[in-house]
Amino acid sequence: MKLLVISDAPDPGLWDYFSREKLQGADAILSCGDLPAAYLSFLVTMANRPLFYVHGNHDVRYEQQPPEGCECIDGRVVEFKGWRILGLGGCMAYNGGAHQYTEGQMRRRIAKLGWAARRGGVDILVTHAPAQGLGDMEDACHQGFACFRDLMDRHSPRYHVYGHVHLQYGAGLPRVQRYGQTTVVNASGKYFLELPDRPYAAPARRGGLGWLNSP
C-alpha cells in the first residue's frame, strides 16, 4: 500500500501543474493540516482516493467551508485497508487561537481515545504538531507534545506522520527519523510512504495493554 502524506504548503506539482502520474499509485492521502480546503478537495477529486485530514492551527476556515469529499479524523480512530489510523490535530498553545492545546489538554484528548486504542491498537498516528524532541523547535508555537512520545511508547504505531514544522525552517530538520518501533515522518509539502499490505503484529504494550492486529 502507498500513502501520499501532505502538510502546510501546497505542492505546485500536485496543484498548479497536476497530472495523475504524479500521485504514483497512492491508495490514500493523509493531510497533517494547514492546507487550503480547496487544495484538499481538488486532490480527492482528481486522485479519486480517500483523503483523511486533521486540523492545523491555521485551519479555522474549515469550520465554514470544510474540504469537500474528505474525511476529518481529528480526535478519532479510523481503519483503512486493515491499518488503524489515529488523528490528533492542533499545535502547542501559543496565542489563544483555535486548534491550540496545552500539554495537559492534549493529554486529555488522548485519554478520551484510550478505549479505541486499547481495543484495536494504533498503526499510524497522524498529527499536526510533532512529538517533543522529534523534529520540533524551541519557540512556543513549534514545540512538540511530550504526550505524543508517551503514546508511541505505549502503542508502538508503525508510523507517526506530522506537519507544522516546515523543512525549510532549518537545514538540520529531519524528513524521516526513528523512535523505538515507530518511523516518524515530517509531511511538509508532500512525501510518499510505502507500507506493507497489512500491518505487522505489534509488540506487547506497557502496562498490560498489549494487542495484536488481525492476521
C-alpha positions as CSV (number, residue, x, y, z in Angstrom):
1,M,0.0,0.0,0.0
2,K,1.2,3.5,-0.7
3,L,0.2,6.7,1.1
4,L,0.7,10.3,0.0
5,V,1.2,12.4,3.1
6,I,0.9,16.2,2.8
7,S,1.1,19.3,5.1
8,D,1.4,23.1,5.4
9,A,2.3,24.1,1.8
10,P,0.5,23.0,-1.4
11,D,2.9,21.3,-3.7
12,P,2.8,23.1,-7.1
13,G,3.3,19.8,-8.9
14,L,0.1,18.5,-7.4
15,W,-2.0,21.6,-7.9
16,D,-0.8,24.2,-10.5
17,Y,0.8,21.5,-12.7
18,F,-1.2,18.5,-11.8
19,S,-1.0,15.2,-13.7
20,R,-2.3,11.9,-12.4
21,E,1.0,10.1,-12.7
22,K,2.4,12.4,-10.0
23,L,0.2,10.6,-7.5
24,Q,2.4,7.5,-8.2
25,G,-0.4,5.0,-7.4
26,A,-1.2,6.3,-3.9
27,D,-4.0,4.4,-2.3
28,A,-5.0,7.2,0.1
29,I,-3.9,10.7,1.1
30,L,-3.2,11.9,4.7
31,S,-3.2,15.6,5.4
32,C,-1.5,16.8,8.6
33,G,-3.1,20.3,8.4
34,D,-2.6,23.9,7.4
35,L,-3.6,23.4,3.8
36,P,-6.3,25.2,1.8
37,A,-9.6,23.4,1.8
38,A,-9.8,23.9,-2.0
39,Y,-6.4,22.1,-2.3
40,L,-7.7,19.0,-0.4
41,S,-10.9,19.0,-2.4
42,F,-9.0,19.2,-5.6
43,L,-6.7,16.3,-4.7
44,V,-9.5,14.0,-3.5
45,T,-11.4,14.7,-6.7
46,M,-8.5,14.2,-9.1
47,A,-7.0,11.3,-7.3
48,N,-10.3,9.5,-6.7
49,R,-8.8,8.2,-3.5
50,P,-9.8,8.7,0.2
51,L,-8.3,11.7,1.9
52,F,-8.1,11.8,5.7
53,Y,-7.2,15.0,7.5
54,V,-6.6,16.6,10.9
55,H,-6.7,20.4,11.6
56,G,-3.7,22.6,11.7
57,N,-3.6,25.7,13.8
58,H,-4.5,27.9,10.8
59,D,-7.5,25.7,9.7
60,V,-10.2,27.8,11.3
61,R,-11.6,28.4,7.8
62,Y,-12.6,24.7,7.7
63,E,-15.4,25.5,10.1
64,Q,-17.3,27.5,7.5
65,Q,-16.0,25.6,4.4
66,P,-14.5,22.1,5.1
67,P,-12.7,20.2,2.4
68,E,-15.4,18.6,0.2
69,G,-15.2,14.8,-0.2
70,C,-12.6,14.4,2.6
71,E,-12.9,12.8,6.0
72,C,-11.8,14.5,9.2
73,I,-10.1,12.1,11.6
74,D,-9.2,14.7,14.2
75,G,-9.9,13.1,17.6
76,R,-10.9,9.7,16.0
77,V,-9.5,6.3,15.2
78,V,-10.4,5.0,11.7
79,E,-9.5,1.9,9.8
80,F,-8.3,1.8,6.2
81,K,-7.3,-1.4,4.5
82,G,-6.5,-3.0,7.8
83,W,-4.5,-0.1,9.1
84,R,-5.8,1.7,12.2
85,I,-5.2,5.5,12.0
86,L,-5.4,7.9,14.9
87,G,-5.7,11.6,14.2
88,L,-4.9,14.5,16.6
89,G,-4.8,18.0,15.1
90,G,-3.6,21.2,16.5
91,C,-0.4,22.6,18.0
92,M,1.0,23.8,21.3
93,A,-0.9,26.7,22.7
94,Y,0.9,30.0,22.0
95,N,-1.6,32.9,21.4
96,G,-5.0,31.6,22.4
97,G,-6.1,30.8,18.8
98,A,-8.2,27.9,17.6
99,H,-6.8,24.3,17.4
100,Q,-4.1,25.1,20.1
101,Y,-3.7,23.0,23.2
102,T,-1.6,22.9,26.3
103,E,0.2,19.7,27.1
104,G,-2.5,18.9,29.6
105,Q,-5.3,19.5,27.2
106,M,-3.7,17.3,24.5
107,R,-3.2,14.5,27.1
108,R,-6.9,14.7,27.9
109,R,-7.7,14.4,24.3
110,I,-5.6,11.2,24.1
111,A,-7.2,9.8,27.2
112,K,-10.6,10.1,25.7
113,L,-9.4,7.9,22.8
114,G,-7.8,5.3,25.1
115,W,-10.6,2.8,24.8
116,A,-10.4,2.8,21.0
117,A,-6.6,2.4,21.0
118,R,-6.7,-0.4,23.6
119,R,-9.4,-2.2,21.7
120,G,-7.6,-2.4,18.4
121,G,-4.3,-0.6,18.6
122,V,-2.8,2.2,16.6
123,D,-0.8,1.6,13.4
124,I,-0.5,5.2,12.1
125,L,-0.5,8.3,14.3
126,V,-1.4,11.5,12.3
127,T,-0.9,14.8,14.0
128,H,-0.3,18.4,13.0
129,A,2.4,19.1,15.6
130,P,5.5,17.0,16.2
131,A,6.3,15.0,19.3
132,Q,8.7,16.6,21.8
133,G,12.3,16.2,20.7
134,L,11.4,14.6,17.4
135,G,11.6,17.3,14.8
136,D,10.2,20.2,16.9
137,M,11.6,23.6,17.6
138,E,12.3,25.7,20.6
139,D,9.8,28.5,20.0
140,A,6.4,28.2,21.8
141,C,4.4,27.7,18.6
142,H,6.5,24.8,17.3
143,Q,7.3,22.9,20.4
144,G,6.3,19.3,20.3
145,F,4.0,17.4,22.7
146,A,5.5,15.0,25.2
147,C,2.3,13.1,25.3
148,F,2.8,12.0,21.6
149,R,6.0,10.3,22.7
150,D,4.1,8.7,25.6
151,L,1.5,7.5,23.1
152,M,4.2,6.0,20.9
153,D,5.8,4.3,24.0
154,R,2.5,2.7,24.9
155,H,1.1,1.7,21.5
156,S,4.2,1.5,19.2
157,P,2.5,2.7,16.0
158,R,4.3,1.8,12.8
159,Y,4.3,5.4,11.7
160,H,3.9,8.9,13.1
161,V,3.2,11.5,10.4
162,Y,3.2,15.2,11.4
163,G,3.4,18.7,9.9
164,H,3.6,22.2,11.3
165,V,7.4,22.4,11.2
166,H,8.3,23.3,7.6
167,L,11.5,21.6,6.5
168,Q,12.6,25.0,5.1
169,Y,12.7,26.3,8.7
170,G,16.2,24.8,9.3
171,A,18.8,22.8,7.4
172,G,19.0,20.2,10.1
173,L,15.3,19.3,10.3
174,P,14.8,15.6,9.5
175,R,12.3,14.3,7.0
176,V,12.4,10.8,8.4
177,Q,13.6,9.5,11.8
178,R,13.2,6.5,14.1
179,Y,11.7,6.4,17.6
180,G,11.5,2.9,19.1
181,Q,9.2,0.9,16.8
182,T,7.9,4.0,15.1
183,T,9.0,5.6,11.8
184,V,8.5,9.4,12.3
185,V,7.8,11.4,9.1
186,N,7.6,15.1,8.5
187,A,4.9,15.5,5.9
188,S,5.8,19.1,5.0
189,G,4.9,19.7,1.3
190,K,4.5,16.0,0.2
191,Y,6.0,12.7,0.8
192,F,5.2,9.1,-0.3
193,L,5.1,6.2,2.2
194,E,5.4,2.6,1.1
195,L,3.6,0.3,3.5
196,P,3.0,-3.4,3.6
197,D,-0.4,-4.5,2.6
198,R,-1.2,-5.4,6.2
199,P,0.3,-4.0,9.4
200,Y,2.6,-6.4,11.3
201,A,1.6,-7.6,14.7
202,A,2.9,-5.0,17.3
203,P,4.9,-5.9,20.4
204,A,3.1,-6.0,23.8
205,R,2.3,-2.6,25.2
206,R,3.4,-1.2,28.5
207,G,1.1,-1.7,31.4
208,G,-0.6,-4.8,30.1
209,L,-2.4,-3.0,27.3
210,G,-0.9,-5.2,24.6
211,W,-2.8,-6.0,21.4
212,L,-2.3,-7.8,18.1
213,N,-3.6,-6.8,14.7
214,S,-5.8,-9.4,13.0
215,P,-3.8,-11.7,10.7
